[in-house]
Amino acid sequence: MSTATSSTVSTTQSPTPSQAPTAAPGRDHAPALERAFPDAFGEASYPLTEVTGTLPPALRGTYYVNGPARFARGGQRYGHWLDGDGMVAALALAGGRARLTHRYVRSHKLAAEEGAGRALFRAFGTGFEGDRLLHGLALASPVNVSVHPYRGKLLAFGEQGLPWELDPETLETRREHTFDGRLKAVTPFAAHPNFDAARGEMFNFGVSFSAASPSLNLYRFAAGGALVYRARHRLPWPCSIHDFGLSERFAVFHVSPYVMDMAAFRAGGATPMDCLRWRPELGTALWVFAREDGRLLHRTPIGEGYCLHMVHCHEAADLLHVDVLEMEEPVYDQYALPDLFPDARLAAIRRYTVDPRHGDLVARTELECRQMIDFPALDPRSGLGPYDSFWVLGIGAAASPGRKFFDRLLRYDRRQGGAADRYQAPPGCYLGGEPVFLPDPGRPGRGYTLCQELDARRGIMRFLLFDAFELAAGPLARLELRAPIHLGFHACWHPAA
Ligand SMILES: [Fe+2]
C-alpha cells in the first residue's frame, strides 16, 4: 500500500532555483547529480514487480539502509549532504520476490519541524535565521547514518544522538531508544556501533565536544542489553571521530586532528562544518582500548592522515591489524549540495599492525588504490577474524577536479594486493547504499552484494544484486522502483530466521 505523504515531492520534478546546479571548478563528472537531492522523497510500501534477471529463491531476509532524504522544508534548503532528515528503506527478499518499504525516522526534530512547517534546528552544515540547538548544547540529530537490528528491535542511528526504534517490518517509528533509561537525549552517542555477533555484545562511542574537557566515551553493552560500562577518556582536542574498530580483545580508534573550534561554535550562528579545522601538524594516532573494561592501553602515532571509515580490525599471532581507509584530509567539505566531491581526493587502504603489548607500530602496508572509495563491507561470517575480500563504492574520476559521485562497485582482495573485480555504472548513473554482503545459505564462502543505482537523467532507480565475486559480469537482478528514493549511507542485511 502506498503511503506517500502530502508534503513530499517526486525526484522527477525540475530542480527549484535553490537546487539548480551551480558551476563547480573543473569538469562535470556527474551530470544531473542534483536530481539525486530533491527537496524530499515520498514514503511508500509496495512489491517490486519490475525485475530483470533472477532473484535467488534461497535468499531470504531484509536489506536495511538509512540515509538523508529530506533536504528542504518551507522553502529552506539544506546545503550539506549530512543535513537531510533520515529515511530508512527496507528491501525484503523471500522466495524470489521483493518488497520495498521506505519511511522517515520520525524523530523529535522531524516532528517539531513538520509541525512548524519550517526548519527549526541548526544542522551540521546549514544554519537558519533564529535556529536552535538541542537543549542549547548540541545538534538535533537527523538520524540519517545507519540502521541495525538489535535484540529484536530495529534501531536507526544518527551522529551525536540516541538511536530511534522502528518497527522492523513497517518502519513505523516507535520511540527514542534510551537503553532502559541509562542514556539521555544529550548523551554523546555515535552512528557507528560495532557488534560482536558471537558474544552478542554491542560497543559504541561518543565524543563530548567541550573546550575545557573534550572526551571520548566508550560504551559496552552486554548480550542481555545492560550497559556494562561507559568509559570516559580525555581527548587532547574536541575532534570529530566517525567510526572505530573492534577485535577480540580491543577497541581501536583512529584519532586525527579534525578539531572543532569551540569558541567559534559557541559564539553563535556558526555550524559545526564552519568550525571544524584540519590541523595535520598535531598528528594522528591509533588509540587502543581494552574491550573488557574500557581502559586506554596505548596511543600509537601513525602520521597525519584522516580516516572516516575503518575497514576491519582483527588479531593474529598476538598482533593487532587495523585496516583503514585513509585520506590526506577530511572529506566533509566535499559533501556540499549539489556539487559533491568537487576536489581531487584519493583514498589509501592502509593496514597498521600494532603490537598490543607495548603499542609499538610494527608495520604499515597498503593495497593499491587509485580512486576514492567508501562504505567498506565484509562477509559477516568473517566476524572479528581475518578476511580476504571487502566491497566498496568507488568514484572513478577521483583524481580529477569537478563534481563527481560514486559510480563503481568494487571488490578488493588482500591476496591480490588491490582491486580484484568491479562494476562500472553507465554514464549518468550513480550508486548508493553500503554494498553489504548477503551470505549464500547454500554455498560457504560465497554470497551476493546489493546497492542502489540511480539513472539521474531518466529519474529511474534500481536495486542491483550481484554475485559478490562476479561484479564485472553485471547484476544478477535489477529491481526497478516505482519512484526513486534517496541514495543511502550505511546498510545491513538481516537474514530471515
Ligand atoms: Fe559512516
Residues whose N, C-alpha, C, O or C-beta is under 5 A from the ligand:
A	BS01	LIG	none
